[in-house]
Amino acid sequence: NYILPPSADNSGNNTFPVINNQGQSESCTVWALGYYQATNNIALVRGKNAKTGVNAAENRISPKFIYNLINGGQNTGTFAMDAMNVLCSYGAPSWSDCPGATTATISNYRTWNPDAEVWESALQNKINRSTYITLDPEDTTSFDVIRKAILNGYVVSFSTNFDGWSYKTSKEPVKEQVCTSVNGNSGAHMLTIVGYDDTLWADINGNNVKDVGETGAFKIANSWGTGYKNDGYTWLSYDALKETSSITGANNRNREGAIWGDEVYFLEPKVTYQPSLVAELTMNTARRNQIGLEFGVSSVAETNPTLTRSAAEYVSYYDENVSFTNDNSIAFNKTMYGNGNNENYNFTSGMTAEDGTFSFDLTPLINEYFAQNTVDRSALKFYVLLTDETADGKATVLKSFKMHDRENNLTAISAQSNLSADGTTVTATVSYSAVAAPENLTAAVVNGALNISWDAVSGAAGYEVEINGDRYTAATNTYTRTAVTPGRLYHIRVRTKDLNTASDWGEYLNLSYCKYGDVNRDGRIDGSDMEIVYEKAMDNIELDSEQL
């Protein structure tokens, strides 16, 4: 029975970025979904400021990164589903990591930003999932889902025929530009809903009477700079969502409902995300549009992957259980729709072969594999399958394949390198082998130094020693720490490392070090220690040798 407030506006929140301008590029989709919505929704759940301050750019999503992966090398409009699946599969880096508006400069809208660090930073901003909300323009209570999202700090986006937007100036509570009808079906555009006001009145039929249906509007953010309408914003009346106005005397000629399909898109953010397993590929090509990438996993005994996933799993926002692994609208998902002269480029938009290094998140792959298979998790083989779609003498070369275990700070490098594909598929693998955890951990303080030792483990390439949460490397089965603080308790554990992975941690060993005569173990030898000695002597209580 909770009554929603009559209005809410997230445009002034620190989570919502400043109004920006897409310039001459046809990139409204990525501005709405990436720069505005993804920025706001991620900043909201992570407590970031994307509007003001010297670090604001670090908290704004780069629209350029998303646009360039889905535009087929052309300055052209793109689809919402493609942008949302880039955000779900690849994520997007911040504006500071991938700066620059999406202008019509060729070097801007065609580069794939071939930098492993930029691509890995993008993974931290992966969206949890994309979905849609269906509205009933004839029933404004169906707008409550959007109202509640806005009240919780989120924003949503939608597509429209923007050329047909007709405006009036609202009467109250503010005098601002309001779209009151959409008359025409051209000018595809994407915008973002940042607020609502159920009391905003626009005199739609011009009779100077507040008729039923004339109140209520969504606040909209556009990507045409602050010179557009109300400092970059406008309002969209609830009545404009209808294909036929319910208001007598309203303009219904060539009228369209303002929101395509009566659907708005919502990006559900991750509160935090750090991929546990990252694949790093260096490739060389002059024909990026011909590249298809798949990643796989199996036990080390297998010669073929048990499970494979495309680099970009194209998931339908209508049904998250439906995916299209061979969709060609996203970079690295085989021949892009810009085939021919439109997309025959290297990674930065040139025409000659060049290197590019990229990072891909394999965490979903390994999680799905573990869910389907009962296997030794420390004995796995990972695959990359690179397909060059066309035999045209313009080969794609897989120069290197690295696997980064970010949880354990380990890197494994494939033995296969410089594999050439020209109308064929090449495969490189990395195996993770099992190593045992160390046993019989001992530690003692000798001459003021902490000496730690354990049984050597067969096949070990080294060890990692953890002391009170700080980690150190050891080449052999001993480690010495010279700085030891009397009176401090040390928590020690060790694990084995090989070239590819690490064992589980061994059992904890707890050691407390004190100087002789430091009876109360406070790191000092003073009168308080003598008092304890005297009291125990008076009580005829024997002190153990460690305390004397």
matplotlib code that plots the C-alpha trace (Angstrom):
import matplotlib.pyplot as plt

x = [0.0, 3.0, 2.3, 5.1, 6.3, 4.9, 8.4, 12.1, 15.1, 18.5, 20.1, 21.6, 23.0, 26.8, 26.4, 25.0, 27.6, 27.5, 25.6, 27.9, 27.8, 28.1, 29.1, 28.8, 28.8, 25.8, 26.5, 23.5, 23.0, 26.3, 25.9, 22.5, 23.4, 27.1, 27.9, 24.7, 23.1, 26.0, 28.0, 25.1, 24.1, 27.6, 28.5, 25.4, 26.1, 29.8, 29.4, 31.4, 31.2, 30.9, 29.8, 32.4, 35.9, 39.3, 38.5, 35.1, 36.4, 37.6, 34.0, 32.4, 32.0, 33.7, 31.1, 33.8, 35.1, 31.6, 30.7, 33.8, 33.2, 29.7, 29.7, 31.3, 34.0, 31.3, 29.9, 26.5, 23.7, 24.0, 21.6, 20.8, 21.2, 24.8, 25.8, 24.3, 26.1, 29.4, 28.8, 27.9, 30.8, 33.7, 32.6, 33.8, 36.8, 36.4, 36.6, 40.1, 41.3, 39.7, 39.2, 37.6, 34.1, 33.0, 33.6, 33.4, 37.2, 38.2, 41.0, 38.4, 35.4, 37.4, 40.0, 39.5, 41.9, 44.3, 45.8, 45.5, 45.5, 42.6, 40.6, 41.3, 40.2, 36.9, 36.2, 35.8, 32.8, 30.9, 27.2, 25.5, 22.7, 20.6, 16.8, 13.8, 10.6, 7.4, 5.1, 1.4, 0.9, -2.9, -2.2, 0.3, 0.4, 2.6, 5.2, 5.6, 8.5, 10.4, 9.4, 10.7, 14.0, 14.4, 13.6, 16.3, 18.8, 18.8, 18.2, 16.8, 17.1, 14.8, 14.7, 12.5, 11.8, 13.3, 12.7, 8.9, 9.2, 6.9, 7.5, 5.6, 6.6, 5.2, 2.9, 3.8, 5.6, 8.4, 8.4, 10.6, 10.4, 8.2, 7.7, 3.9, 3.7, 5.7, 4.5, 6.5, 8.6, 12.1, 15.2, 16.0, 17.6, 18.3, 17.7, 17.8, 15.1, 16.6, 13.5, 9.7, 7.2, 3.5, 2.5, 4.2, 1.5, 1.8, -1.3, -1.3, -4.5, -3.8, -7.1, -5.4, -7.3, -5.6, -7.4, -7.2, -4.1, -2.1, -0.1, 2.9, 6.2, 9.6, 12.8, 15.1, 18.8, 20.0, 23.6, 23.5, 25.3, 24.0, 22.6, 19.8, 16.4, 16.7, 20.5, 20.7, 17.5, 13.9, 10.6, 8.5, 4.8, 3.1, 0.5, 3.2, 3.7, 0.3, -0.3, -3.5, -3.8, -6.6, -6.8, -9.5, -7.9, -4.4, -2.4, -2.8, -1.6, 1.1, 1.4, 3.6, 4.1, 7.2, 8.9, 9.7, 7.9, 6.8, 10.1, 12.8, 16.2, 17.8, 21.4, 21.8, 25.3, 27.7, 28.4, 32.0, 33.8, 37.3, 37.8, 39.6, 40.9, 41.9, 43.1, 45.6, 46.0, 48.4, 47.3, 48.5, 46.1, 45.1, 41.5, 40.1, 36.5, 37.5, 38.5, 36.3, 37.5, 36.3, 37.7, 37.5, 38.4, 38.8, 40.8, 44.5, 44.0, 41.7, 42.8, 39.7, 37.7, 34.8, 33.1, 33.5, 32.2, 32.5, 34.5, 31.2, 28.2, 25.4, 22.6, 19.0, 17.7, 14.3, 15.5, 18.8, 18.8, 19.0, 22.4, 23.7, 27.3, 27.8, 26.3, 28.4, 27.6, 30.3, 34.1, 35.8, 32.5, 33.6, 32.7, 31.2, 28.3, 30.7, 32.4, 34.0, 35.5, 33.6, 35.6, 38.8, 41.1, 43.7, 43.0, 43.5, 41.9, 44.9, 45.2, 48.4, 48.9, 49.7, 49.8, 47.1, 46.9, 43.5, 42.2, 39.1, 37.3, 37.2, 35.6, 32.1, 33.7, 35.4, 32.4, 30.1, 32.6, 32.8, 29.0, 28.8, 31.7, 33.2, 36.9, 40.3, 40.2, 44.0, 44.5, 42.9, 43.6, 42.5, 42.1, 41.8, 40.4, 41.1, 39.3, 40.2, 37.0, 38.3, 41.2, 42.5, 46.2, 45.6, 46.3, 45.6, 48.5, 48.0, 51.3, 50.9, 48.3, 48.7, 46.5, 46.5, 45.2, 44.3, 43.3, 46.7, 48.8, 50.1, 50.7, 50.9, 52.2, 51.2, 54.0, 52.2, 53.0, 52.9, 50.1, 48.8, 45.2, 44.0, 40.5, 41.3, 41.2, 44.3, 44.3, 46.6, 46.5, 47.7, 47.7, 47.4, 48.9, 48.3, 50.8, 50.6, 50.4, 53.5, 53.5, 55.3, 55.6, 57.9, 59.1, 61.4, 63.1, 66.9, 69.1, 66.2, 65.2, 62.1, 63.2, 60.5, 60.8, 58.7, 59.0, 60.0, 57.2, 58.0, 57.5, 57.5, 58.8, 58.7, 56.6, 54.5, 54.8, 52.0, 52.9, 50.0, 48.4, 51.5, 52.9, 56.5, 58.1, 60.6, 62.7, 63.3, 61.5, 62.9, 62.2, 63.8, 62.3, 64.8, 62.5, 60.6, 58.7, 58.7, 55.2, 53.6, 51.6, 52.6, 50.2, 52.1, 51.1, 52.7, 51.6, 53.4, 53.6, 54.4, 54.7, 51.0, 49.1, 49.3, 48.3, 45.9, 47.3, 48.9, 47.8, 48.3, 51.2, 50.9, 54.0, 54.4, 57.9, 59.0, 62.4, 63.7, 62.4, 59.3, 56.9, 53.8, 54.8, 54.3, 57.6, 59.3, 61.3, 60.3, 58.9, 55.6, 57.4, 59.2, 55.8, 54.5, 57.6, 57.3, 53.6, 54.1, 57.0, 54.8, 52.1, 54.8, 53.7, 56.4, 57.2, 57.7, 61.2, 59.8, 58.8, 62.2]
y = [0.0, 2.3, 5.4, 6.4, 10.0, 12.2, 13.0, 11.9, 13.1, 11.3, 13.8, 15.8, 12.7, 12.3, 8.9, 10.4, 11.8, 15.3, 15.8, 15.1, 15.2, 12.3, 14.8, 13.7, 10.0, 7.7, 6.4, 7.3, 3.7, 3.5, 6.9, 6.0, 2.5, 2.9, 6.5, 7.3, 4.1, 1.8, 4.7, 5.6, 2.1, 0.9, 4.1, 3.7, 0.2, 1.0, 4.3, 6.3, 9.9, 10.1, 13.7, 15.9, 15.9, 15.0, 11.3, 11.5, 10.3, 7.1, 6.3, 7.1, 4.3, 4.9, 4.9, 4.8, 1.4, -0.2, 1.6, 0.5, -3.1, -3.2, -0.6, -2.8, -0.1, 2.4, 5.6, 4.0, 3.3, 0.2, -2.1, -2.0, -5.8, -5.6, -2.9, -4.7, -7.9, -6.1, -4.8, -8.4, -10.2, -7.6, -4.9, -1.4, 0.6, 4.0, 7.2, 7.8, 4.4, 4.9, 8.6, 10.6, 11.2, 9.1, 11.5, 11.0, 10.8, 7.5, 6.8, 7.1, 5.1, 2.2, 1.4, -1.7, -0.3, -3.3, -3.0, -5.8, -3.5, -1.5, -4.7, -6.1, -2.9, -3.2, -6.6, -5.0, -3.1, -6.1, -5.9, -8.7, -9.0, -6.9, -7.0, -5.1, -3.6, -3.6, -0.6, -0.3, 3.3, 3.1, 2.3, 4.6, 2.3, 0.1, 2.9, 2.1, -0.3, 2.6, 5.0, 2.5, 2.0, 5.8, 6.1, 3.5, 5.6, 3.7, 5.0, 3.1, 3.6, 3.3, 3.7, 6.2, 7.8, 11.1, 13.1, 13.0, 14.5, 17.6, 19.9, 22.3, 24.4, 22.9, 25.1, 23.8, 23.2, 24.3, 25.9, 23.5, 21.7, 18.6, 16.2, 15.8, 13.6, 11.7, 12.3, 10.2, 7.0, 8.2, 9.3, 6.2, 7.4, 6.2, 8.2, 7.7, 8.2, 9.8, 11.0, 11.4, 14.0, 13.0, 16.6, 18.2, 19.8, 20.5, 22.0, 19.4, 20.5, 24.2, 25.0, 26.4, 23.8, 21.0, 18.1, 14.5, 12.9, 16.1, 15.7, 13.5, 13.1, 11.3, 13.4, 12.4, 12.8, 13.3, 13.0, 16.2, 18.5, 21.1, 23.2, 20.8, 21.9, 22.1, 22.1, 18.7, 17.3, 17.3, 15.8, 13.1, 13.3, 10.1, 10.7, 10.7, 7.0, 6.3, 5.6, 7.6, 10.4, 10.2, 14.0, 15.7, 18.0, 16.4, 15.9, 12.3, 12.8, 10.2, 9.5, 6.8, 5.6, 7.4, 4.2, 1.5, -1.7, -0.1, -1.5, 0.2, -1.5, -2.0, -2.9, -4.7, -3.8, -5.9, -4.5, -5.6, -7.7, -9.0, -11.9, -14.8, -16.2, -14.0, -15.1, -12.7, -13.1, -11.4, -11.6, -10.2, -9.5, -7.0, -8.5, -8.3, -8.9, -12.5, -13.5, -15.8, -16.7, -19.5, -20.6, -24.1, -26.2, -29.9, -32.2, -32.4, -35.9, -34.7, -33.6, -31.6, -29.2, -30.5, -27.1, -24.1, -20.6, -17.8, -14.8, -12.8, -14.9, -13.2, -13.5, -12.5, -9.9, -11.5, -14.8, -15.1, -18.9, -18.2, -17.3, -17.0, -18.0, -17.3, -13.8, -11.6, -8.2, -8.1, -8.0, -11.5, -13.3, -14.3, -12.4, -9.0, -7.6, -5.0, -7.6, -6.3, -2.9, -1.8, -3.8, -4.9, -3.3, -4.2, -3.5, 0.2, 0.9, 0.5, -1.7, -3.6, -6.4, -5.4, -6.8, -6.4, -7.8, -8.3, -9.7, -12.0, -13.1, -16.9, -16.9, -17.7, -20.6, -22.2, -21.7, -23.4, -26.2, -26.9, -26.8, -29.5, -31.7, -33.3, -32.9, -32.2, -28.5, -28.2, -30.4, -28.6, -27.7, -24.5, -23.9, -21.0, -21.7, -18.9, -19.1, -17.0, -17.1, -16.5, -18.0, -14.8, -14.8, -12.4, -14.8, -14.1, -15.2, -16.3, -15.1, -15.9, -17.3, -16.5, -17.5, -15.2, -16.6, -13.3, -15.0, -16.6, -14.1, -16.7, -16.7, -19.7, -19.4, -21.7, -23.6, -23.1, -19.7, -18.0, -20.2, -19.0, -19.3, -18.4, -19.8, -22.3, -22.8, -23.0, -24.2, -23.3, -24.9, -24.3, -27.0, -26.6, -29.5, -30.4, -29.8, -30.8, -28.5, -28.3, -30.4, -30.3, -26.5, -25.4, -21.9, -20.6, -17.3, -17.6, -14.6, -12.2, -13.8, -15.8, -19.1, -21.0, -24.5, -27.3, -30.5, -30.1, -30.9, -32.9, -30.8, -27.5, -24.5, -22.4, -21.6, -18.7, -17.9, -15.9, -14.1, -12.2, -11.7, -10.5, -12.8, -13.6, -15.9, -18.7, -20.6, -23.5, -25.0, -22.5, -18.8, -16.3, -13.0, -10.8, -8.3, -9.8, -7.8, -9.1, -9.7, -10.1, -13.2, -14.5, -16.5, -18.5, -20.7, -21.9, -23.2, -24.7, -23.1, -24.7, -22.9, -22.8, -22.8, -23.1, -25.7, -25.2, -23.5, -25.7, -25.6, -22.4, -22.3, -19.7, -18.4, -15.9, -14.4, -12.7, -11.8, -13.7, -12.0, -10.5, -12.4, -10.5, -10.6, -6.9, -6.5, -4.8, -5.9, -3.7, -3.5, -5.0, -8.3, -8.2, -7.8, -10.9, -12.9, -11.7, -12.5, -16.0, -16.6, -15.5, -17.9, -20.6, -20.9, -22.3, -20.3, -22.2, -21.9, -19.9, -17.1, -16.7]
z = [0.0, -0.2, -2.2, -4.5, -4.3, -7.2, -8.5, -8.5, -10.4, -10.6, -13.0, -10.1, -8.3, -8.2, -9.8, -13.0, -15.4, -16.9, -20.1, -23.1, -26.9, -29.3, -32.0, -35.6, -34.9, -35.0, -31.6, -29.5, -28.4, -26.6, -25.1, -23.6, -22.5, -21.8, -20.8, -19.1, -17.8, -17.2, -15.6, -13.3, -12.3, -11.6, -9.7, -7.6, -6.3, -5.8, -4.1, -6.8, -7.9, -11.7, -11.9, -10.2, -9.0, -10.4, -10.4, -12.0, -15.4, -13.8, -12.9, -16.3, -18.9, -22.2, -25.0, -27.6, -26.6, -26.9, -30.2, -32.0, -31.3, -32.8, -35.6, -38.3, -38.9, -40.1, -38.6, -38.4, -36.0, -33.8, -32.0, -28.3, -27.9, -29.4, -27.0, -24.0, -24.9, -25.2, -21.7, -20.5, -22.3, -22.5, -20.1, -20.9, -19.5, -17.9, -19.8, -18.4, -19.6, -23.1, -23.5, -26.2, -27.5, -30.4, -33.2, -37.0, -37.1, -38.7, -36.3, -33.5, -34.5, -36.1, -33.5, -31.3, -28.7, -28.9, -25.4, -22.9, -19.9, -21.3, -22.1, -18.7, -17.0, -19.0, -17.4, -14.0, -15.4, -16.8, -16.4, -14.5, -17.0, -19.3, -19.3, -20.4, -18.8, -20.8, -20.3, -21.0, -22.3, -21.5, -17.8, -16.1, -13.1, -15.3, -15.1, -11.4, -12.2, -13.7, -10.9, -8.3, -10.3, -10.4, -6.7, -6.0, -7.9, -11.2, -14.8, -17.8, -21.6, -24.6, -28.4, -30.3, -33.6, -32.7, -35.9, -35.1, -31.6, -31.1, -28.2, -26.0, -23.0, -19.8, -17.6, -14.2, -11.9, -14.2, -17.7, -19.7, -23.1, -23.2, -26.0, -26.2, -29.3, -31.9, -35.4, -37.8, -37.8, -38.8, -36.9, -34.8, -31.5, -28.0, -24.8, -21.1, -18.5, -15.4, -13.5, -13.5, -12.4, -12.2, -11.6, -14.7, -16.9, -20.6, -22.2, -25.0, -26.8, -26.2, -24.5, -21.3, -19.2, -17.3, -19.0, -17.8, -19.3, -19.7, -16.5, -16.0, -17.8, -17.7, -17.6, -20.4, -20.9, -24.5, -25.9, -27.9, -25.5, -23.0, -25.9, -26.5, -24.9, -21.1, -20.7, -22.4, -20.9, -22.0, -20.8, -22.4, -21.5, -20.5, -23.2, -25.9, -25.2, -26.7, -30.4, -30.1, -27.6, -25.1, -25.0, -27.1, -29.6, -29.4, -32.6, -33.8, -37.4, -38.3, -34.7, -33.2, -29.6, -28.3, -27.0, -29.5, -28.6, -25.3, -23.9, -21.8, -21.2, -17.8, -17.1, -13.7, -12.4, -10.4, -6.9, -7.5, -10.0, -10.5, -13.0, -11.5, -14.8, -17.8, -21.2, -22.9, -26.7, -29.0, -32.7, -35.9, -38.8, -41.5, -41.5, -38.1, -39.4, -40.3, -36.7, -34.6, -31.1, -28.9, -25.5, -24.1, -21.1, -20.3, -17.9, -18.7, -20.1, -22.9, -26.3, -27.1, -25.0, -23.0, -22.9, -25.3, -25.3, -27.9, -26.9, -26.8, -25.7, -27.4, -24.9, -25.7, -23.2, -23.7, -22.3, -20.5, -21.3, -25.1, -26.6, -30.1, -30.2, -33.9, -34.0, -36.2, -34.9, -32.1, -32.5, -32.4, -33.1, -36.6, -39.8, -38.8, -40.8, -42.2, -44.4, -47.6, -47.7, -44.6, -42.1, -43.8, -41.3, -38.8, -35.1, -35.2, -38.6, -40.9, -43.9, -43.2, -40.7, -37.2, -33.7, -31.1, -27.6, -25.9, -22.6, -22.2, -19.1, -18.7, -15.3, -16.6, -18.7, -15.7, -13.4, -16.0, -16.4, -12.6, -12.4, -15.0, -14.1, -11.1, -11.8, -10.2, -10.2, -10.2, -13.3, -16.2, -19.8, -21.4, -25.1, -27.5, -31.0, -33.5, -36.8, -39.8, -41.9, -45.4, -47.3, -49.0, -48.3, -45.4, -42.6, -38.9, -36.7, -33.0, -31.7, -28.0, -25.5, -21.8, -18.9, -15.9, -12.6, -10.8, -7.6, -7.1, -9.1, -11.5, -15.3, -17.6, -21.2, -24.0, -25.7, -29.1, -30.7, -34.1, -35.3, -38.7, -39.9, -43.4, -43.9, -41.1, -37.4, -35.1, -31.5, -28.6, -25.1, -21.6, -19.0, -15.2, -13.3, -9.7, -7.0, -3.3, -0.4, 1.9, 5.1, 8.5, 8.7, 11.5, 12.7, 15.3, 16.2, 16.2, 16.9, 16.3, 12.9, 12.1, 10.4, 8.6, 7.0, 5.6, 3.7, 0.0, -2.5, -5.6, -8.8, -7.0, -8.9, -5.7, -2.7, -1.4, 2.3, 4.0, 7.3, 8.9, 5.5, 3.7, 1.0, 0.1, -2.4, -1.6, -4.1, -1.7, 1.3, 3.7, 4.4, 6.8, 8.0, 9.7, 11.2, 14.1, 16.7, 20.3, 21.8, 18.4, 17.3, 13.8, 11.7, 9.1, 6.2, 3.0, -0.4, -3.4, -6.8, -10.2, -13.5, -14.0, -10.7, -6.9, -4.4, -1.5, 1.5, 4.1, 7.8, 9.8, 12.3, 15.0, 16.7, 19.5, 20.1, 23.3, 24.8, 27.8, 30.9, 29.1, 31.3, 30.2, 26.6, 25.9, 24.1, 27.0, 30.1, 32.9, 36.5, 35.4, 34.6, 38.0, 39.7, 38.0, 39.0, 42.6, 42.8, 41.4, 43.7, 46.6, 45.5, 45.1, 41.4, 39.2, 36.0, 32.8, 31.2, 28.2, 30.4, 32.2]

ax = plt.figure().add_subplot(projection="3d")
ax.plot(x, y, z, "-o")
ax.set_aspect("equal")
plt.show()
